[in-house]
Amino acid sequence: MAARKSTVLTAREAAPPPYGPPGASVLVDSGPLLALFNRSDRWHTKVSQWLLTNPSVQLVTTWSVLTEACAMLARRVHNEAALDVLRWALRGGITVDGAPQDALVTVLAVSERFADLPFDLADASVAEAAARLRIRRILSIDSDFDVYRDQAGRALKNVLLA
């Protein structure tokens, strides 16, 4: 129990940031969620510091990303870490986008367009949400989001690696 306390950021400790203006939204990939809720993750400090220095940003993610993050936290850390992510989301720490049914068409199109890359449903869902919600910034520990392009050929700007 004590070991879990030292490596897992609990829902009480992960206070949600205040919401900023509608234009201050940033999409969140699973990597920062894993890092935020696991103190032993090498990205924990960088993600935590970014969030502390950007308190007015509204964090947005997709159900695919949330599913991936919770499954990985449960496997790598403990079930409680995955539950803490859900508790944090319920308190407003992050908005989970409820994509419409026709978003699946776009997710499939993105996946087919980048079929030469390893398939990643979470990444495709982020690319779809970025286009639909007109969000150009992403919080990710992965550098591969510069590969995904919208119809105008623009890449998402990774605010964590900028």
Residue pairs with C-beta under 8 A, 6 or more apart in sequence:
4 77
4 78
4 80
6 39
7 38
7 39
7 40
7 77
8 37
8 38
8 39
8 77
8 78
8 80
8 81
8 84
9 36
9 37
9 38
9 39
9 44
9 81
9 84
10 80
10 84
11 83
11 84
11 85
11 87
11 88
11 91
14 36
14 37
14 84
14 88
14 93
15 93
16 88
16 91
16 92
16 93
16 94
17 51
17 54
17 55
17 56
17 57
17 59
17 93
18 55
18 56
19 56
19 58
19 92
20 56
20 57
20 58
21 56
22 58
24 56
24 57
24 58
25 57
25 58
25 59
25 60
25 133
25 135
25 137
26 54
26 57
26 58
26 59
26 60
26 135
26 137
26 138
26 139
26 159
27 60
27 61
27 62
27 126
27 129
27 130
27 133
27 135
27 137
27 138
27 139
27 156
28 59
28 60
28 61
28 65
28 94
28 138
28 139
28 140
29 61
29 65
29 122
29 123
29 126
29 138
29 139
29 140
29 141
29 142
29 145
30 65
30 66
30 68
30 69
30 72
30 122
31 43
31 140
31 141
31 142
32 43
32 47
32 139
32 140
32 141
32 160
33 61
33 65
33 66
33 69
33 73
33 85
33 94
34 41
34 43
34 69
34 72
34 73
34 76
35 41
35 42
35 43
35 44
35 46
35 47
35 48
35 141
36 44
36 47
36 48
36 51
37 73
37 77
37 81
37 84
37 85
37 88
38 44
38 73
38 76
38 77
38 81
43 141
46 160
47 139
47 141
47 160
50 139
50 159
50 160
51 57
54 159
58 95
59 93
59 94
59 95
59 139
60 94
60 95
60 96
60 97
60 129
60 133
60 135
61 94
61 95
61 96
61 97
61 126
62 96
62 97
62 99
62 122
62 125
62 126
62 128
62 129
63 96
63 97
63 98
63 99
63 125
64 121
64 122
64 124
64 125
64 126
65 122
65 125
65 126
66 85
66 86
66 89
66 96
67 122
68 122
69 82
69 85
70 82
70 85
70 86
71 82
73 81
73 82
73 85
74 81
74 82
88 94
89 95
89 96
97 129
97 133
99 125
99 128
99 129
99 132
103 125
103 128
103 129
103 132
106 128
106 131
106 132
107 121
107 124
107 125
107 127
107 128
108 124
110 124
110 127
110 128
110 148
111 119
111 121
111 124
114 124
114 147
114 148
117 144
117 147
123 144
123 145
123 148
126 138
126 145
126 148
126 156
127 148
127 150
127 156
129 135
130 136
130 138
130 150
130 156
131 150
131 151
136 154
136 156
136 157
137 156
137 157
137 158
137 159
138 145
138 156
138 157
138 158
138 159
139 158
139 159
139 160
140 158
140 160
140 161
141 160
141 161
142 158
143 158
143 161
145 155
145 156
145 158
146 155
146 156
146 158
147 155
148 155
148 156
149 155
